[in-house]
Amino acid sequence: MMPETAPEFYRIQKLPPYVFAVINEMRAKARAAQIDVIDLGMGNPDGATPRVVVNKLVEAARNARNHRYSQSRGIPRLREEIVKRYQQNYGVALDPDKEAIVTIGAKDALAHLLFAVVGPGDVVASPNPAYPIHQYGVIMAEGQACMLPMPDAPTFLGRLEDLYRGGVKPKLLLISFPHNPTTTCVDLEFMREIVRLARQHGTLVVHDFAYADLGFDGYRPPSILQVEGAKEVAVEIFSMSKSYNMAGWRVGFCLGNARVIAALARIKSYLDYGVFQPIQIASIIALRECEEEPAKICAAYQKRRDALVDGLKRAGWPVEKPRGTMFLWAPLPERFRAMGSLEFSKLLLEKALVAVSPGIGFGPLGEGYVRFALVENEQRIRQATRAIGQFLKE
Ligand SMILES: Cc1ncc(COP(=O)(O)O)c(C=O)c1O
């Protein structure tokens, strides 16, 4: 176990221990005792990276030229390749030198971008609940996190308009659709409205597009950069983690507004030497040769979604089908509401041997929900829902 953090460290005081650690520890203890837990907790993809990409990594790793420091902005050919993908998939033209930078996954992009552009007291508005770095990246940068409730996209937009009407001028808007954990999905019209508001009020927009390729039943998530004029105010973060099953490789991109990209490049030039070059070279192959991979990965998640939703319904826990992401955001069954999401998650692990993430871990507005990640196969998901059904019957 990690030792308790020292309260005398200025920034550490502001970072509460991860709520998910409680469930992770219970799961680890059960597994150490040879008890089989079905782990639908962390959004950690279980699929393999495409073979051609792994092969390219091995080949490039054998070449001593690739053992040196790389470039903190990423090698030019990789930046060119992501720019091509944006042109092909979204019809968006980007300059690979000024409007694209390679990052150490989306998390690095988010944390360092906030560090680069947010100053003490700057207001950053974002939906809540949210992926933890969206909130704590702002706190670490000493900005003021302004959380707007998002039961659905129109409500969030309405609250944002109220904020502007009330005279608050956020420096930055941090959004992410398809959304983790709520699975909220939006259309291009929503993005247009965000860009319109941002341009009108001089706000920057960061769109975390980690689930860019995970839209179900024919739904295609829009890129914010498809909106005309978006580049004046917005950057988008694209990640290889979910689209190509490359979560452990740590490769992402920040694309769009040149001023923001330059600020991120400056910070990163002090902090890192870029991703290990063989990984960048292999990522070029993923983008260039694995065009069909994202759709295949998405189809597998869709089947798992169906297995989970149907299974929970049979178990007496009716839930809505999400249109995107690799998650299900489920309200606690009525009779467990009072106990809260953390206690309910503990109970689910203890009684049904199924690990989920308690909603409270995603911020105060996540209470009352748990998040299932679709990271075990359909058979295991069915096994989980049967165990949940048994537990709910008791
Ligand atoms: C909304 C969101 N952004 C970013 C990430 C992390 O992406 P990466 O692996 O590229 O750092 C996740 C991972 O779960 C996520 O849910």
The ligand as a Tripos MOL2 file, in Angstrom:
@<TRIPOS>MOLECULE
LIG
   16    16     1     0     0
SMALL
NO_CHARGES

@<TRIPOS>ATOM
      1 C1        -12.3330   11.4580  -20.9950 C.3       1 LIG1
      2 C2        -10.9850   10.8160  -20.9920 C.ar      1 LIG1
      3 N1         -9.9220   11.5090  -21.3840 N.ar      1 LIG1
      4 C3         -8.6970   10.9670  -21.3990 C.ar      1 LIG1
      5 C4         -8.4740    9.6720  -20.9990 C.ar      1 LIG1
      6 C5         -7.0820    9.1240  -20.9860 C.3       1 LIG1
      7 O1         -6.6050    8.9810  -22.2690 O.3       1 LIG1
      8 P1         -5.0790    8.6270  -22.5270 P.3       1 LIG1
      9 O2         -4.9080    7.1640  -22.3280 O.co2     1 LIG1
     10 O3         -4.8430    9.0480  -23.9370 O.co2     1 LIG1
     11 O4         -4.2500    9.4250  -21.5640 O.co2     1 LIG1
     12 C6         -9.5430    8.8980  -20.5690 C.ar      1 LIG1
     13 C7         -9.3100    7.5200  -20.1320 C.2       1 LIG1
     14 O5        -10.0920    6.8480  -19.5560 O.2       1 LIG1
     15 C8        -10.8310    9.4930  -20.5600 C.ar      1 LIG1
     16 O6        -11.8990    8.8110  -20.1400 O.3       1 LIG1
@<TRIPOS>BOND
     1     1     2 1
     2     2     3 ar
     3     2    15 ar
     4     3     4 ar
     5     4     5 ar
     6     5     6 1
     7     5    12 ar
     8     6     7 1
     9     7     8 1
    10     8     9 2
    11     8    10 1
    12     8    11 1
    13    12    13 1
    14    12    15 ar
    15    13    14 2
    16    15    16 1
@<TRIPOS>SUBSTRUCTURE
     1 LIG1         1 GROUP 0 **** ****
